Amino acid sequence: RDMDSIYERVSVLINPIYDHDGCGTGRVMMEAMRHCVPVIGMNRAGLMENGGMKLPRNATAKKWVRAIEDVRSNYASFQAEACRAFDRHDAEAELNVYTKQIEGLFE
């Protein structure tokens, strides 16, 4: 399916990443922000640098629900921040991180 048509229908992306993502963002977060979709994720390096609502790794389900409610109640603000976050994103720097991780596998 065409991802643009999916993101047009999405109001918020919830992405609880853990230790498997070296950059802490993941492509799906940047795709969401490219479409001005607010992102709620873990308080990890990539998301902290790029924007989005950050929750601690040990956040309870209630905290996740509260975060979703916050986004819904202040949607225009979170949507504008998602757009700005994508504009600030440095794709080349992110690619360099992934490249180094992959190269490290062969050393």
Backbone as CSV, one residue per row, in Angstrom:
resi,resn,N_x,N_y,N_z,CA_x,CA_y,CA_z,C_x,C_y,C_z
1,ARG,0.840,-1.176,0.000,0.000,0.000,0.000,0.889,1.244,0.000
2,ASP,0.422,2.292,-0.609,1.133,3.556,-0.663,1.149,4.191,0.728
3,MET,2.346,4.411,1.281,2.458,4.938,2.647,1.903,6.353,2.772
4,ASP,1.989,7.160,1.726,1.427,8.511,1.796,-0.059,8.459,2.125
5,SER,-0.786,7.550,1.495,-2.228,7.459,1.747,-2.515,6.986,3.167
6,ILE,-1.629,6.193,3.726,-1.811,5.749,5.112,-1.569,6.908,6.071
7,TYR,-0.459,7.618,5.886,-0.153,8.728,6.794,-1.181,9.849,6.705
8,GLU,-1.868,9.987,5.586,-2.923,10.993,5.473,-4.071,10.696,6.427
9,ARG,-4.223,9.445,6.839,-5.319,9.046,7.728,-4.877,8.886,9.178
10,VAL,-3.579,9.020,9.444,-3.041,8.808,10.789,-3.001,10.133,11.540
11,SER,-3.416,10.118,12.801,-3.359,11.353,13.586,-2.197,11.369,14.568
12,VAL,-1.689,10.199,14.943,-0.537,10.137,15.847,0.156,8.784,15.645
13,LEU,1.488,8.800,15.706,2.259,7.558,15.626,2.768,7.237,17.019
14,ILE,2.488,6.033,17.478,2.971,5.566,18.772,4.059,4.541,18.479
15,ASN,5.270,4.826,18.948,6.404,3.972,18.594,7.301,3.731,19.807
16,PRO,6.970,2.727,20.622,7.805,2.421,21.788,9.018,1.580,21.401
17,ILE,10.104,2.236,20.996,11.319,1.523,20.614,12.159,1.229,21.846
18,TYR,12.945,0.191,21.756,13.836,-0.164,22.849,15.266,-0.161,22.338
19,ASP,16.042,-1.170,22.612,17.467,-1.156,22.294,17.821,-1.669,20.907
20,HIS,16.872,-2.079,20.120,17.190,-2.663,18.818,17.444,-1.622,17.735
21,ASP,17.174,-0.376,17.993,17.333,0.670,16.979,18.514,1.546,17.353
22,GLY,19.584,1.451,16.590,20.819,2.164,16.913,20.683,3.667,16.974
23,CYS,19.861,4.247,16.123,19.721,5.705,16.111,18.639,6.176,17.066
24,GLY,17.726,5.318,17.416,16.660,5.718,18.316,15.489,6.374,17.620
25,THR,15.531,6.519,16.326,14.403,7.130,15.631,13.643,6.104,14.830
26,GLY,14.271,5.531,13.894,13.584,4.606,13.019,12.925,5.345,11.868
27,ARG,12.905,4.685,10.763,12.368,5.307,9.548,10.909,5.690,9.708
28,VAL,10.149,4.857,10.386,8.719,5.122,10.510,8.458,6.458,11.216
29,MET,9.284,6.809,12.196,9.098,8.092,12.880,9.332,9.261,11.927
30,MET,10.386,9.173,11.136,10.684,10.263,10.213,9.631,10.344,9.113
31,GLU,9.118,9.194,8.677,8.038,9.212,7.687,6.808,9.897,8.262
32,ALA,6.492,9.598,9.510,5.341,10.238,10.142,5.548,11.747,10.227
33,MET,6.717,12.161,10.686,6.986,13.593,10.813,7.002,14.283,9.447
34,ARG,7.425,13.570,8.411,7.395,14.145,7.060,5.964,14.485,6.661
35,HIS,5.014,13.725,7.195,3.598,13.969,6.927,2.945,14.796,8.036
36,CYS,3.765,15.399,8.887,3.288,16.245,9.995,2.425,15.473,10.988
37,VAL,2.735,14.206,11.167,2.033,13.369,12.139,2.843,13.375,13.434
38,PRO,2.240,13.798,14.547,2.955,13.770,15.825,3.383,12.354,16.198
39,VAL,4.540,12.267,16.854,5.107,10.982,17.252,5.239,10.928,18.769
40,ILE,4.823,9.816,19.343,5.044,9.543,20.760,5.964,8.332,20.814
41,GLY,7.087,8.486,21.484,8.046,7.395,21.547,8.840,7.420,22.832
42,MET,9.830,6.550,22.889,10.685,6.456,24.065,11.669,7.614,24.112
43,ASN,12.088,7.929,25.294,13.043,9.008,25.525,14.439,8.529,25.124
44,ARG,14.647,8.412,23.828,15.908,7.921,23.274,16.538,9.022,22.444
45,ALA,17.793,8.869,22.153,18.583,9.915,21.501,17.945,10.477,20.242
46,GLY,17.607,9.646,19.287,17.106,10.152,18.018,15.832,10.947,18.147
47,LEU,14.882,10.428,18.906,13.630,11.144,19.074,13.852,12.428,19.852
48,MET,14.740,12.395,20.833,15.020,13.600,21.607,15.586,14.692,20.709
49,GLU,16.419,14.304,19.752,17.031,15.278,18.862,16.055,15.803,17.830
50,ASN,15.121,14.988,17.409,14.259,15.353,16.292,12.902,15.894,16.685
51,GLY,12.471,15.687,17.880,11.153,16.158,18.282,10.267,14.981,18.629
52,GLY,9.026,15.275,18.894,8.098,14.229,19.293,7.937,14.227,20.802
53,MET,6.900,13.565,21.271,6.676,13.457,22.704,7.453,12.261,23.212
54,LYS,8.224,12.494,24.252,9.113,11.453,24.758,8.616,10.908,26.090
55,LEU,8.629,9.605,26.214,8.271,8.949,27.466,9.448,8.113,27.936
56,PRO,9.597,7.973,29.258,10.691,7.137,29.758,10.461,5.675,29.397
57,ARG,11.548,4.948,29.370,11.486,3.532,28.991,10.510,2.741,29.863
58,ASN,10.399,3.096,31.117,9.528,2.359,32.033,8.131,2.979,32.148
59,ALA,7.727,3.771,31.168,6.415,4.421,31.226,5.300,3.379,31.303
60,THR,4.343,3.663,32.149,3.194,2.766,32.306,2.200,2.995,31.167
61,ALA,1.259,2.084,31.051,0.201,2.235,30.045,-0.574,3.528,30.277
62,LYS,-0.774,3.893,31.541,-1.486,5.139,31.846,-0.733,6.350,31.311
63,LYS,0.591,6.329,31.397,1.380,7.447,30.871,1.271,7.524,29.350
64,TRP,1.237,6.373,28.692,1.062,6.369,27.238,-0.302,6.939,26.869
65,VAL,-1.330,6.535,27.600,-2.679,7.052,27.338,-2.712,8.555,27.565
66,ARG,-2.100,9.016,28.647,-2.041,10.450,28.923,-1.334,11.204,27.801
67,ALA,-0.267,10.626,27.289,0.469,11.257,26.190,-0.416,11.377,24.949
68,ILE,-1.151,10.330,24.647,-2.065,10.374,23.497,-3.120,11.447,23.712
69,GLU,-3.660,11.518,24.918,-4.659,12.544,25.224,-4.074,13.944,25.098
70,ASP,-2.825,14.127,25.532,-2.162,15.431,25.394,-2.035,15.825,23.929
71,VAL,-1.625,14.884,23.109,-1.498,15.175,21.675,-2.862,15.534,21.096
72,ARG,-3.867,14.778,21.444,-5.213,15.048,20.908,-5.740,16.398,21.355
73,SER,-5.441,16.798,22.590,-5.980,18.068,23.092,-5.190,19.285,22.603
74,ASN,-3.963,19.081,22.155,-3.130,20.176,21.631,-2.632,19.817,20.232
75,TYR,-3.527,19.272,19.418,-3.103,18.657,18.165,-2.375,19.617,17.226
76,ALA,-2.883,20.817,17.057,-2.259,21.751,16.105,-0.811,22.036,16.486
77,SER,-0.562,22.188,17.767,0.796,22.453,18.240,1.719,21.259,17.983
78,PHE,1.251,20.063,18.308,2.064,18.860,18.090,2.273,18.598,16.598
79,GLN,1.259,18.880,15.801,1.387,18.687,14.358,2.426,19.650,13.778
80,ALA,2.384,20.902,14.204,3.372,21.881,13.731,4.780,21.474,14.153
81,GLU,4.923,20.967,15.380,6.241,20.519,15.845,6.735,19.330,15.029
82,ALA,5.833,18.432,14.658,6.229,17.289,13.831,6.771,17.766,12.485
83,CYS,6.128,18.756,11.898,6.613,19.314,10.621,7.990,19.938,10.797
84,ARG,8.160,20.713,11.853,9.465,21.350,12.113,10.534,20.293,12.389
85,ALA,10.159,19.243,13.103,11.125,18.184,13.421,11.642,17.530,12.146
86,PHE,10.754,17.296,11.205,11.217,16.691,9.957,12.147,17.648,9.212
87,ASP,11.825,18.923,9.229,12.682,19.909,8.557,14.085,19.936,9.155
88,ARG,14.190,19.670,10.461,15.496,19.676,11.137,16.265,18.372,10.953
89,HIS,15.595,17.336,10.523,16.203,16.006,10.426,17.371,16.007,9.448
90,ASP,18.451,15.410,9.858,19.652,15.305,9.026,19.782,13.861,8.541
91,ALA,19.217,13.591,7.383,19.202,12.225,6.851,20.608,11.700,6.603
92,GLU,21.504,12.567,6.170,22.875,12.120,5.898,23.569,11.662,7.180
93,ALA,23.377,12.412,8.262,23.984,12.024,9.539,23.408,10.693,10.020
94,GLU,22.115,10.512,9.863,21.495,9.252,10.274,22.029,8.092,9.431
95,LEU,22.176,8.306,8.136,22.727,7.273,7.267,24.150,6.911,7.687
96,ASN,24.930,7.903,8.076,26.299,7.641,8.535,26.318,6.747,9.771
97,VAL,25.383,6.964,10.684,25.312,6.127,11.889,25.012,4.682,11.496
98,TYR,24.013,4.495,10.643,23.673,3.140,10.209,24.832,2.488,9.462
99,THR,25.503,3.264,8.610,26.639,2.728,7.855,27.733,2.244,8.793
100,LYS,28.039,3.033,9.816,29.072,2.634,10.782,28.665,1.369,11.530
101,GLN,27.386,1.266,11.873,26.927,0.065,12.570,27.065,-1.169,11.685
102,ILE,26.703,-1.031,10.429,26.803,-2.167,9.507,28.263,-2.533,9.269
103,GLU,29.105,-1.531,9.054,30.530,-1.802,8.846,31.143,-2.487,10.061
104,GLY,30.683,-2.114,11.259,31.184,-2.724,12.480,30.893,-4.211,12.564
105,LEU,29.863,-4.651,11.886,29.531,-6.074,11.874,30.564,-6.900,11.123
106,PHE,31.282,-6.250,10.223,32.253,-6.961,9.391,33.687,-6.813,9.881
107,GLU,33.877,-6.136,10.976,35.238,-5.946,11.510,35.635,-7.089,12.409
